[in-house]
Amino acid sequence: MSFRSSLPAPGRRSVLRGSVAASAGLALPTLGAAAPAFARSGRPAASWGVQTGDVTTDSGLVWVRSDRPARMIVETSATESFRNPTRVRGPLLGPDTDFTGTTRLRGLPSGERIHYRVLLADPDDPRRTGEPVTGHFSTAPSRRRQDVRFVWSGDIAGQGWGINPELGGFTVFEDMRRLEPDFFLCSGDNIYADGPLTETVALPDGRIWRNLMTEEKAKVAETLAEYRGVYRYNRLDANLRAFSAEVPTIVQWDDHEVRNNWYPGQILDDERYTEKDVDVLAARSRRAFGEYYPLSTLRPGGQQDRVHRVLRHGPLLDVFVLDMRTYRNANSTNRQADDTTGLLGAEQLDWLKRELARSRAVWKVIAADLPLGIVVADGKTNYEAAAQGDPGAPLGRELQIAELLRFIKHRRITGTVWLTADVHYTSAQHYDPSRAAFKDFAPFWEFVSGPLAAGSFPTVALDGTFGPEQPFLKAPSKANVSPAETPQNYGEVEIDGASGELTVRLREEGRVLFTKVLQPGRVGQ
């Protein structure tokens, strides 16, 4: 039996009365079904599905959400028959974590498909378990000659475009699932906590976009409960649940997990918010983020509390996940002559240099939540990312990027590739010192993809400081084009185990838009 047909969907009382609630893509149960948050009889249920994350050669994290207090139990097997399974006792799930929990699996065989199933047991009677929910994932290979494939993108349920049952929901997740990637890198904007939905939106051609609605998606998120509800919203989509049961995630966060273009210490001038202190909002969202995604370095009650980390995916690949939100300085004109904080903060920059220098992987993917040379404005005079449009010597946050690029060149670190999302279009940038004002770095590529399920936007300018050239660009000519009007975008990376070549494919649903093949063992290319 397929996962899609065996997984029960969340109860319909969890969506607001009057919203669209029936489609094959969502497979929502009948009105009489009990809502996950309020059912108190029977056995625990895992209606919100399962997901895995931060998978290595011998370990991985498994996530689930229960509809009531329950003990999480994970069983693994080499086959889907689950004969002689290995059982791991997980945490007790309760209201402190919104009934979510993560269990770490250890001692797994490398480069193998792992079948798993999650059972939820009554804490007072372990013999009473709910219906198991199954999935599978592949551990990272320990041998160089085993190929690696992954996909990346960002921007989910933004700009007023939520789950539309009439169009099948987030169909791009099914498109990605069919590629059978080893993992999915989400480059940020996993949610739009600052982007409320309305039940209907009129499209330019006269059609009506109809959103699936929940109480938490009807306003900006401010409380912990509201942030939890916004993270929960995306899992109402059957495509996403089926995808996350089979494809491990590597998640990072950006601005819309909290509020557009936020930075530490910001005080909001936004009448939609009663809580004006962004640090308070960020702490609430960060807690919910750690509850709703399996991160190895950000777990409720854990000793580590950070988003940035390295995921070592065997001899061919290390993924360096950056956090360009938590440690940044305030958005400004970004033209200061001295800036030791930048987007990363001094401590994270030192960490990144250290981890890049010790990496022995053929390819080092730097997963950034913002692009380097694309000018991302914040209002009329301030800037959100590193670039500010001045094509001369590095200024402001560019100084930190220049320091990192110089370090990569002088330490002769090979195989660096930058991946990001954020700008709601897809493009390829090649940075070369021969075209740049700052010349002390080796040439490199940056690839942008997105949105995954949000509005698409026109291109913005490039900043010449690091000499970018844009051999590929796909963007609409007007702002906030809906997913009903243009296919959604994601990227695919494939590393050949025999040759070590890395191939990047920029995709939209159903087809490849652009392909670039990179050679291993080079400091710059």
Secondary structure, DSSP 8 states (H G I E B T S, - for coil): --HHHHS----GGGS-TTS----TTT----TTS--TTT--SSS---TT-EEEES--SS-EEEEEE-SSSEEEEEEEESSTT-SS-EEEEEEEE-GGGTTEEEEEE-S--TT-EEEEEEEEEETTEEEEE---EEEEEE---SSTTS-EEEEEE--BS-TT----GGGTSSTHHHHHHTT--SEEEE-S-SS-TT----SEEE-TTS-EEE----SGGGS---SHHHHHHHHHHGGG-HHHHHHHHHS-EEE---STTTSTT--TT-B---TT-S--BHHHHHHHHHHHHHHHS--SSB-TT-S-B-S-EEEE-STTEEEEE--SSTT----B----S--SSTTT-HHHHHHHHHHHHH---SEEEEE-SS-SSB--EETTTEESSS--S--SS--TTHHHHHHHHHHHHHTT---EEEEE--SSSEEEEEE-GGG-S--SS--EEEEE---SBS-B-----B-GGG-EEEEEEE--SSS-B-TTTS--EEEEEEE-TTT--EEEEEEETTEEEEEEEE-TT-S--
